[in-house]
Amino acid sequence: MASCVTGTEAAIRAAACRDGEEASHPVADPCGEKVGHLTPLKYKYLKFYREIVAVFAIFLTSVFGVWGPVLLAKYFHGKPLYDKAILVIKCFAAGVILSTSLVHVLPEAFESLADCQVSSRHPWKDFPFAGLVTMIGAITALLVDLTASEHMGHGGGGGGDGGMEYMPVGKAVGGLEMKEGKCGADLEIQENSEEEIVKMKQRLVSQVLEIGIIFHSVIIGVTMGMSQNKCTIRPLIAALSFHQIFEGLGLGGCIAQAGFKAGTVVYMCLMFAVTTPLGIVLGMVIFAATGYDDQNPNALIMEGLLGSFSSGILIYMALVDLIALDFFHNKMLTTCGESGSRLKKLCFVALVLGSASMSLLALWA
């Protein structure tokens, strides 16, 4: 069936296939660098050094990416352009997340399970498990969405059937007609309640989105840590650093709009920043303890299944909870008039720029 794979994790495997023999014998550096004759021990130390550099470089770029939108939102807070700026950032973020799921995560999941070492075995050669697990991920995200929406609707804070009823304008209160001030107060309470529901929805989106991104980040980190080919590590440090910046911008834009408390914001940003570096360390530990590298069939199966599940979550979140929610249900984008039309075009451009930027990175990572 399919031969050895290519892609973000597969870029590591491809070069490892080219120099599998060279890595275990005294050779000139297979990367072509002028560092003299390498013994296996020197080769091992050089690879370890580059993996440690990758840990710190990817951590710093992840912090920069995820904190950027959060700090921008704090800067614009209270200013006339605050809501519009947050909306544009979120649309850029939606493009990044959509591209991450369809251009990065999903193809790599398919390729991992189509690898020659996996696709020749039962049951992997008999059924398209990558597509199945992707669908399960999307349905799981929908289930979480429905459950949380049901909870918000009956939690005593929402409108509609949520237990908060509003009296009609003409209903008598104590034998007297309701005054305009009372009606205005009720409308204000209803509006505040609706805003709170929107905020709760945005928080849920951010949390589920982070779960999907963390799955993806762990896979990337573990794959790099388990790789025994140092040639791919140096170029991947640069590529994955940009990858984390754009992915961080996507997640940070959603966190910024959700209005979390300061402690929660710090926790969510820190979790994103440390996931890939910890994945690299975990991959190094796995190889040291088991001897499994990134070409081991069991490792490929785990990467494929986790990547597929992550992709399903991200596809659902990007299309349903980010793009559709903003473009069809956000008051600023559904308002008629020249101002609403200009903002809608700007948000669409931001969406395209976000998806194009992240897609371009697929050339390197």
WOFENSUL-V159877 format. One record per residue. N is the residue number from 1. PSI is psi in radians with two decimals (* if undefined). Layout:
N/PSI
N/PSI
This chain:
1/-2.15
2/2.62
3/-2.99
4/2.62
5/2.98
6/2.89
7/-2.89
8/-1.01
9/-0.57
10/-0.38
11/-0.58
12/-0.76
13/-0.63
14/-0.80
15/-0.53
16/-0.61
17/-0.59
18/-0.52
19/0.58
20/-0.70
21/-0.62
22/-0.48
23/-0.31
24/0.09
25/2.73
26/2.04
27/2.89
28/2.65
29/2.11
30/-0.28
31/-0.13
32/0.20
33/2.58
34/1.31
35/0.18
36/-2.92
37/2.11
38/2.23
39/2.84
40/-0.65
41/-0.78
42/-0.70
43/-0.75
44/-0.77
45/-0.68
46/-0.72
47/-0.76
48/-0.74
49/-0.77
50/-0.56
51/-0.65
52/-0.72
53/-0.73
54/-0.71
55/-0.88
56/-0.66
57/-0.79
58/-0.61
59/-0.81
60/-0.74
61/-0.56
62/-0.74
63/-0.79
64/-0.78
65/-0.83
66/-0.51
67/-0.33
68/-1.02
69/-0.60
70/-0.78
71/-0.65
72/-0.71
73/-0.68
74/-0.65
75/-0.74
76/-0.18
77/2.28
78/-0.12
79/2.76
80/-0.58
81/0.12
82/-0.95
83/-0.70
84/-0.71
85/-0.74
86/-0.69
87/-0.74
88/-0.74
89/-0.72
90/-0.64
91/-0.69
92/-0.74
93/-0.70
94/-0.70
95/-0.71
96/-0.80
97/-0.72
98/-0.77
99/-0.69
100/-0.78
101/-0.74
102/-0.53
103/-0.53
104/-1.06
105/-0.88
106/-0.83
107/-0.67
108/-0.62
109/-0.78
110/-0.74
111/-0.62
112/-0.76
113/-0.23
114/0.03
115/2.59
116/-0.49
117/-0.32
118/-0.77
119/-0.21
120/-0.01
121/2.70
122/2.54
123/0.16
124/-0.46
125/-0.13
126/-0.26
127/2.48
128/1.37
129/-0.52
130/-0.80
131/-0.69
132/-0.82
133/-0.56
134/-0.78
135/-0.72
136/-0.71
137/-0.75
138/-0.74
139/-0.64
140/-0.75
141/-0.70
142/-0.74
143/-0.77
144/-0.74
145/-0.84
146/-0.75
147/-0.77
148/-0.69
149/-0.71
150/-0.72
151/-0.73
152/-0.60
153/-0.50
154/0.26
155/0.13
156/0.05
157/-0.02
158/3.00
159/-2.85
160/-2.07
161/0.20
162/0.20
163/-0.12
164/1.88
165/2.60
166/2.30
167/2.50
168/2.76
169/-0.66
170/0.04
171/2.43
172/2.47
173/1.92
174/0.55
175/-0.09
176/2.68
177/2.53
178/2.33
179/2.82
180/-0.62
181/-0.67
182/-0.74
183/-0.72
184/-0.67
185/-0.73
186/-0.74
187/-0.65
188/-0.70
189/-0.75
190/-0.73
191/-0.74
192/-0.66
193/-0.73
194/-0.69
195/-0.66
196/-0.68
197/-0.73
198/-0.76
199/-0.73
200/-0.69
201/-0.75
202/-0.63
203/-0.73
204/-0.78
205/-0.80
206/-0.72
207/-0.78
208/-0.66
209/-0.73
210/-0.63
211/-0.81
212/-0.73
213/-0.66
214/-0.73
215/-0.86
216/-0.76
217/-0.68
218/-0.74
219/-0.82
220/-0.83
221/-0.81
222/-0.70
223/-0.78
224/-0.72
225/-0.55
226/-0.31
227/2.44
228/0.32
229/1.92
230/-0.27
231/-0.60
232/-0.25
233/-0.79
234/-0.88
235/-0.55
236/-0.45
237/-0.83
238/-0.81
239/-0.79
240/-0.45
241/-0.81
242/-0.65
243/-0.81
244/-0.58
245/-0.88
246/-0.70
247/-0.67
248/-0.68
249/-0.70
250/-0.86
251/-0.73
252/-0.63
253/-0.67
254/-0.70
255/-0.70
256/-0.67
257/-0.40
258/-0.35
259/0.69
260/2.83
261/2.79
262/-0.74
263/-0.71
264/-0.69
265/-0.82
266/-0.76
267/-0.81
268/-0.71
269/-0.71
270/-0.69
271/-0.76
272/-0.75
273/-0.60
274/-0.19
275/-0.88
276/-0.81
277/-0.74
278/-0.58
279/-0.69
280/-0.82
281/-0.74
282/-0.72
283/-0.71
284/-0.71
285/-0.73
286/-0.77
287/-0.74
288/-0.61
289/-0.61
290/-0.34
291/0.02
292/2.30
293/-3.04
294/-0.09
295/0.02
296/2.35
297/-0.70
298/-0.67
299/-0.71
300/-0.72
301/-0.77
302/-0.74
303/-0.77
304/-0.75
305/-0.80
306/-0.71
307/-0.70
308/-0.80
309/-0.76
310/-0.74
311/-0.73
312/-0.74
313/-0.83
314/-0.68
315/-0.82
316/-0.84
317/-0.73
318/-0.83
319/-0.74
320/-0.92
321/-0.21
322/-1.12
323/-0.98
324/-0.71
325/-0.72
326/-0.81
327/-0.41
328/-0.22
329/-0.15
330/2.28
331/-0.61
332/-0.48
333/-0.33
334/-0.02
335/2.31
336/2.74
337/2.95
338/-0.65
339/-0.80
340/-0.64
341/-0.73
342/-0.73
343/-0.67
344/-0.73
345/-0.72
346/-0.73
347/-0.66
348/-0.72
349/-0.73
350/-0.70
351/-0.79
352/-0.73
353/-0.72
354/-0.79
355/-0.66
356/-0.72
357/-0.79
358/-0.63
359/-0.65
360/-0.58
361/-0.30
362/-0.27
363/-0.46
364/-0.51
365/*
